[in-house]
Amino acid sequence: MNKELCEHRNSTFALMGKKKKVLSVQQRVLNVFDQHPTQMFTYKQVAARLGVSDASGRNHIIKSLKKLVELKSIEEQSRGSYKGKPRKKYHEGVLDLSGKGVGYIISEDFDEDVMVASNQFNKAFSGDTVQFYVYPARGKKRREAKIVDVISRKRTRFVGTLQKKNGTLFVRVSAKISTVDFFIDGQPKIPTEDGDRVLISFTNWKETKSPQAKIEEVLGEAGEADTEMHTILAEYGLPYKFDSHIEAEANKIDIHLDKAEITRRMDYRNVLTFTIDPTDAKDFDDALSFKPLEEGLFEVGIHIADVSYYVQPGTLLDDEAYQRATSVYLVDRVLPMLPEQLSNKVCSLRPNEEKFTFSAIFTLDAFGNVRDQKFGRTVINSNYRFAYHEAQHIIETEQGEIPAGMSLSNKAYTADTSVVDAILQLNKTAKLLRKKRMQSGAISFYKEEVKFKLDEQKQPIEVFVKKSKDANKLIEEYMLLANKKVSEFIAKQDPKKTFVFRVHDEPDEAKLDQLKRVIGSFGYSLNLASAETTAHSINKLLKDIRNTREQNLIDTLTIRSMSKASYTTQNIGHYGLAFDYYTHFTSPIRRYPDVVAHRLLQHYLNNNTSPKQETYESMMKHCSSMEILATKAERDSIKFMQVKYMEERIGEIFTGVISGVVERGIYVELEGNKCEGMARPQDFPGDYYVYNEMNYSFVGEKTKRIYQLGDRVSVRVDAADSIKRHLDFVLLGHAE
């Protein structure tokens, strides 16, 4: 048998098998079009997809293409170019991997996410926009999908752990990104070691099991704090430094104020002004001024760094700020939206330095009612810089004496009577403003923030919970007032003007029903008759659970039942704050939407016409997306540090609260440091435990002992994996 005949028979049998040869070729060819319904193919491209290289095999493909056109299964778009005809209803959505071998597609065509098994991903990574069809639903099973094409990649750069096996290099990324390892084609140009954390760039994914990539950068040894922080940023595509040309552009900005510009602004340099910020803050983007008026009135100025004056549209700095959209606050570092020259120097409202600001200025009465308001560009000179704990000391003692141990300078000092009186008056009015919000239906969550004390090597040596006090709430109320009034000022103008809003939709009914069922087991209830009664009922619930063992659990579940806030030009109000109008105006150093709000406000103060809404809507969608990524990165950095902290405490016993119940086990959040880990049911003591999905619990078969959400339990730390950011606990029993 000659070589050509051998190749023909091998090719043909590979495609067709020994029976129904032509039909089998047609099916294989049709599968190519089914898998890529948006693409056109020539017969050569189809042959390449099927691995056919001989002339006879290609002839079979040509015949099959013609037959499929006759059968109207595919179309000949132009001579020799073919495209599949939809045989199923295709949808578009975004793939989200769970990390457990299952994915979910988020699509506007469906009310709930559509499940997709790992063998149906069709070379898609998490975050990719995909085309898919849905299998017919069978019985009560969840709707499932098959991905037929990747429309666009969310990202092409990934972070993973390098694995060297017999001279072959693979990179394992998070299972929440891809269920398969990346193959490194060829030897990297940079030195690498087995186990390194590396940044890779996806190159292609041919007819092979693994996607191919190249190594761009070695981030360091897996598990080290610096490496893992860079890993978190890279996983979400967040930049961890500015390019040199961006830094150079920022450094050209003069920190000294332009004298001509000063004359065009409202001058508040001689009005008492101060900042209140965290101890370690470097970018002070808001300050308060205070001036007593006659008849019990007073003027409060909310002065915000005028970033929009320095960062002009179309510049390198503006493009960079827009792409970043937000500053990112990891446990051990800040990734600023703006270079340090702007964020910490030029725009930062540092004490005893003249600064350009954009201000919302209100005349208030003793009851917190706004009697007058004005908005515009100003120049200020902050007299004092207080840390929150210093301002809190003034509020609690009603005196200006700050002891050395509490002072930012480590030296005792006495604040002037005028600033003490200002802080006390502003605090008194802030409480009235807050009370009004609560009466209007604002949701009052009890905020607890996890903080870390790090050593010189950035290793966590202490984990603690920081609580919000009156000084924090004082600043919060005046920022809320400015944000509310600025948005209201523009939104109520006629004709309607384009503006950017911070909106918060009403809670999801299904999630509220679920919350109601869970809290019922603790003896609480919710009135869900209307949006207004729901808000008041939630507030009553949050008040009733204060200082109870189930507080943290119910707080968490209530937050999860809320919709997510976002940026948009389409105002629907802010449910959580009970505001009809709300924007973000008060943090332009760290949030791009605030910069846009400043620009639009000044645009309208100059009596200009409204710009196109579509442009700003697109910008706000990007900012909302970047905010979500930043929030995820911040949470991951906290989780990493918590696990890192617990690595030194393997074998120790802690008390915690059951914060989650799933079929695989229970999640327990430790008291004091809020570190969360999982205990698996096979390790539960004294019995075989069965999962009860309806009641979020495990029940012992013999003892009938129940472990459920909110239970206080004792656990032993069994393992800590800082790379996976995961803690394993062994359940010891209920805590006394």
Buried (B, 14 or more C-beta within 10 A) or exposed (E): EEEEEEBBBEBBEEBBEEEEBEEBBBBBBBEBBBBBBEEBBBBEBBBBBBEBEBEBBBEBBBBBBBBBBEEEBBBBEEEEEBBBEEEEEBBBBBBBBEEEEEBBBEBEEBEEBBBBEBEBBBBBBBBBBBBBBBBEEEEEEEBBBBBBBBEEEBBEBBBBBBBBEEEEBBBEBBBBBBBBBBBBEEEBEEEBEEEBBBBBBBBEBEEEEBBBBBBBBBBBEBBBBBBBBBBBBBBBBBBBEBEEEBEEBBEEBEEEBEEEEBEEBBEBBEBBBBBBBEEEBBBBBBBBBBBEEEEEBBBBBBBBBBBBBBBEEEEBBBEBBBEBBBBBBBBBBBBBBBBBBBBBBBBBBBBEEEBBBBBBBBBBBEEBBBEEBBBBBBBBBBBBBBBBBBBBBBBEEEEBEBEEEBBEEEEEEEBEEEBBBBBBBBBEBBBBBBEBBBEBBBBBBBEBEBBBEBEEEBBBEEBEEEEBBBBBBBBBBBBBBBBBBBBBBBBEEEEEBBBBBBBBBBBBEEBBEBBBEBBEBBEBEBBBEEEEEBBBBBBBBBEBBEEEBBBBBBBBBBEEBBBEBBBBBEBEBBBBBBBBBBBBBBBBBBBBBBBBBBBBBBBBBEEEEBEEBEEBBEBBBBBBEBBBBBBBBBEBBBBBBBBBBBBEBEEEEBBBBBBBBEEEBBBBBBBEBBBBBBBBBEBBEEBEBEBBEEBBBBBBEEEEBBBBBBBBBBBBBBBBEBBEBBBBBBBBEEBE
